[in-house]
Amino acid sequence: MELREKIDLVRKIAAPASGVAKKTLLSLKVGSVLRLKGETSPLFMVDDIFDYTETNKHGDKKSFTWKEYSLVNLEDFTTRFLEIEDDDGLHAYLTGEKVPQGKLSEIPSTKTKSLRIGGKHDEFYLDEVCHAAFSNKNGDEQVLMLDYETDNGTLLGVEVWESGNCEAFIYSEVKTKDIEVIAHD
């Protein structure tokens, strides 16, 4: 990231917040700043917001929605994604390592019941399948979301886009009480 981009990013930071309710996690804005307990660099700024709506396999929207925030680490300027959903309680998931598609042992699909990453021995088993409509400032796109899990609880999320692109990330659940909203307009 160039210096000008870093300066522009810092200028987007929202005003300090205090006493923010957890429901705020579903309405963060670009410029909101978060601290995630347990992270080596605890400050992240929301850089972009993505809305998801569950659909059937034909693309007809259902009522379940959730948010995904693109977070920029304000120390090293790397990007992580934080997914927030209210499904019988508020749940949060944070991406970690991005997995290149070429490292997956199989091409992800609803028929791929298990897969491995590179030469690692842990096998990931298909846990959940979800069709969704993805919306952001650039429009809508259909996405197939596949969640895999190992026997020891490691999570792998795979997104297969209608354009044919595929993204995979190791991710982990984050307790919402461990997310502190530092700045929010």
Disulfide bonds with the S-S distance in Angstrom:
none
